[in-house]
Amino acid sequence: MEVLGSEDLEETNYSLLDSLQLFALAMLLDQIQFRHESDGWSREEFQELQNINTTANISKQGTQNTAAVQAGVEKNLNITQPVVGPKNNVFEDEKNDPSLSTTIANDKLLDGLLVSSFDEASCTSRYQSYLYRKASPHKPSKYLISKLRNYERLHQSCGPYTKSYNETMRKGAKLSKNDVGKECKYLVWTATDGLGNRMITLVAAFLYAILTDRVLLVRFDVDMFDLFCEPFPDSSWLLPKNSPYWKDLQQFETRESLFMNNKENRSHELLPPVIFLNLMHTHVGHTDLFHCDQSQDLLHKIPVLIIWSNQYFVPSLFMISSFEQELSKMFPNKDTIFYHLGRYLFHPSNEAWELIRNFYEAHLTKADERIGLQIRVFNTQQTPHQIILNEIVACAHQNKLLPEFELQNSATFPLEKQTSKAVLVVSLYSKYGEKLKTMYQTNTSSSRQVIKVYQPSHEERQNSSDSMHNIKAWTEIYLLSLCDALVTSPMSTFGYVAHSLGGLKPWILQTLYGKTVPDPPCQRAKYMEPCFHFPPKYDCRANSTVDFTSLFNHIEHCEDVSGGLKVVNTYD
């Protein structure tokens, strides 16, 4: 008879626990599917799913500490620390020099941007991402940090399944005049277009929520669930499926009917409880009044705003006089808005983080320099792939990002004196990575550098409604943000997110017309902020069209979109 030792018993118990957890998860998913098809999730189901998901994530991390369980979530976990990234000796350094612990803690929490109250196992990227980045020269202001802490408290008080939330959701579109001016007001974000557009609008919506003391809730469908960790402590930013604001949005009054039909002077008794804000590029122009002070005064009285946009409308917030002082105090360096808020909001889920970390360790970590090439082709019929590749190579060579080729083979340099560059190619199409790799394999570079080219995926077409497509896109955005230098495509929100998260000023390719590569092929961005492609043109005070760069010295036209606007630093 075989006798089991203590280690065998522990392993057997752990396997049984795994089986029970998986069985419970399967049963719950069946129940949730039924609820989803009827009237959404209850609070108890939502909390139970969170607990089981947390336990499942812990199991995936290989944690086998089941000693203490509180509210269905395992505590006192032994998480294996990674030995990776640009700072891969950080743990040994801390042991040898205890004075480094404060610096490491600051890096880990992004200089106070984040709080330490999250369970690390539920989101490993939140406290490991600093290992993959150089120390940031862009520090968040103390005022921004205080505003984030205030927002977190508001979200905990008013978020999903709190008393105020339940009351608001129960009444839905039937909120009365007595609900106007209550402590808890909401901004509901709705997804549209590709992941880049979604992320830039999420940052803009979050900033607007902070400025207007609203709770940001997001309508994430299955194509967005597995991308990000929860950003706010002790609460969720997910709008539950049983909310009335998951239903047909056509039932709600629009901002046009509120702003354009002479309703600015309506009394509280006549104000609608919910407004649908369409800030899509097709609705921005001469008739757009969102950035007007009178409009904001009116919107402030509405309990629930539902926002739908594919634009980075942050520059329009700087046009609103009531926001100017707050924005200046939060962001003394105005071109760090997305950089700080994006790093606060967007932490890769454990599934996405595993993909990011594995690719980085396998291909990028040992390189002396990492160059990212982000290639977005809006019309494959109009511009041949080879012309686009020629433009990319010309840009990289002219700006010394990649070495040029020797016309004749030169002598082989000693291996110990060679440096290496890893080139990360991100595109829907495989041709770019394959051709660039072939170019450096078959030609000798004019320097002593070893060039290796990697392309993580090539989906061939955009499919933003597919969850795996979006996970790959998010993985590649994040990998680009870890590079030392970037070349990006014009008008690409995908590229905007990558360079803004990385705190980088990319080389932006010129728009191609025909089959001739422009000279110069690219230009360096002066600032890190994304571009607002279709800004308003109406001056509310003067009642006329205007170029807002003539009114605000911290707003300029974009390098890649002549009519677009971006926020800039005034002291550069």
PEBEL-V369577 format. One record per backbone hydrogen bond with DSSP energy under -0.5 kcal/mol. NH is the residue of the N-H (numbers start at 1). CO is the residue of the C=O. If there is no record, write none. Layout:
BEGIN
NH;CO, NH;CO
END
This chain:
BEGIN
9;5, 10;6, 11;7, 12;8, 13;9, 14;10, 15;11, 16;12, 17;13, 18;14, 19;15, 20;16, 21;17, 22;18, 23;19, 24;20, 25;21, 26;22, 27;23, 28;24, 29;25, 30;26, 31;27, 32;28, 33;29, 34;30, 35;31, 36;32, 37;33, 38;34, 38;35, 39;35, 40;35, 46;42, 47;43, 48;44, 49;45, 50;46, 51;47, 52;48, 53;49, 54;50, 55;51, 56;52, 57;53, 58;54, 59;55, 60;56, 61;57, 62;59, 63;58, 66;64, 70;73, 73;70, 75;68, 79;77, 80;78, 84;82, 87;131, 88;85, 90;87, 93;89, 94;90, 95;91, 96;92, 97;93, 100;97, 101;98, 102;99, 103;99, 104;100, 105;101, 106;102, 107;103, 108;104, 109;105, 110;107, 111;106, 113;109, 113;110, 114;109, 120;118, 122;119, 123;119, 123;120, 126;123, 127;123, 127;124, 128;124, 129;125, 131;128, 132;129, 133;130, 139;137, 141;330, 145;141, 146;142, 147;143, 148;144, 149;145, 150;146, 151;147, 152;148, 153;149, 154;150, 155;151, 156;152, 157;153, 158;154, 159;155, 160;236, 162;159, 166;162, 167;163, 168;164, 169;165, 170;166, 171;167, 172;168, 174;171, 175;172, 179;176, 180;177, 182;179, 185;183, 186;303, 187;215, 188;305, 189;187, 189;217, 190;307, 191;219, 198;194, 199;195, 200;196, 201;197, 202;198, 203;199, 204;200, 205;201, 206;202, 207;203, 208;204, 209;205, 210;206, 211;207, 212;208, 213;209, 213;210, 214;209, 215;185, 216;214, 217;187, 217;215, 218;237, 219;189, 220;218, 221;219, 224;221, 225;221, 227;224, 228;224, 229;347, 235;232, 239;218, 240;238, 243;240, 246;243, 247;244, 251;248, 252;249, 253;274, 255;276, 258;254, 259;255, 260;256, 263;258, 266;263, 270;267, 271;267, 271;268, 275;304, 276;253, 277;275, 277;306, 278;276, 279;277, 279;308, 283;280, 284;281, 288;285, 292;289, 296;292, 297;293, 298;294, 299;295, 300;296, 301;298, 302;299, 303;301, 304;273, 305;186, 306;275, 307;188, 307;305, 308;277, 309;190, 313;311, 315;312, 316;313, 317;313, 317;314, 318;314, 318;315, 319;316, 320;317, 321;319, 323;320, 324;320, 324;321, 325;321, 327;323, 328;324, 329;325, 330;326, 331;327, 334;332, 336;333, 337;334, 340;336, 341;337, 342;338, 343;339, 344;340, 345;341, 346;342, 347;345, 348;346, 349;227, 353;349, 354;350, 355;351, 356;352, 357;353, 358;354, 359;355, 360;356, 361;357, 362;358, 363;359, 364;359, 364;360, 365;360, 367;364, 368;420, 369;420, 371;369, 371;422, 372;485, 373;424, 374;372, 374;487, 375;373, 375;426, 376;374, 377;375, 378;376, 383;379, 388;384, 389;385, 390;386, 391;387, 392;388, 393;389, 394;390, 395;391, 396;392, 397;393, 398;394, 399;395, 400;397, 401;396, 402;396, 406;444, 417;414, 418;415, 419;448, 421;450, 422;369, 423;421, 423;452, 424;371, 424;422, 425;423, 425;454, 426;373, 426;424, 427;425, 427;457, 428;375, 432;429, 433;429, 434;430, 435;431, 436;432, 437;433, 438;434, 439;435, 440;436, 441;437, 442;438, 443;439, 446;404, 450;419, 451;449, 452;421, 452;450, 454;423, 460;428, 466;463, 470;466, 471;467, 472;468, 473;469, 474;470, 475;471, 476;472, 477;473, 478;474, 479;475, 480;476, 481;477, 482;478, 482;479, 483;480, 484;370, 485;370, 487;372, 488;507, 492;489, 493;491, 496;492, 497;493, 498;494, 499;495, 500;496, 501;497, 502;498, 503;499, 503;500, 504;499, 506;504, 507;486, 508;506, 508;523, 509;488, 509;507, 510;521, 516;513, 523;508, 525;506, 532;565, 533;531, 535;532, 537;285, 539;537, 539;544, 540;538, 543;539, 544;539, 546;537, 548;546, 550;547, 551;548, 552;548, 555;552, 556;566, 558;561, 558;564, 564;561, 565;532, 566;556, 568;554
END
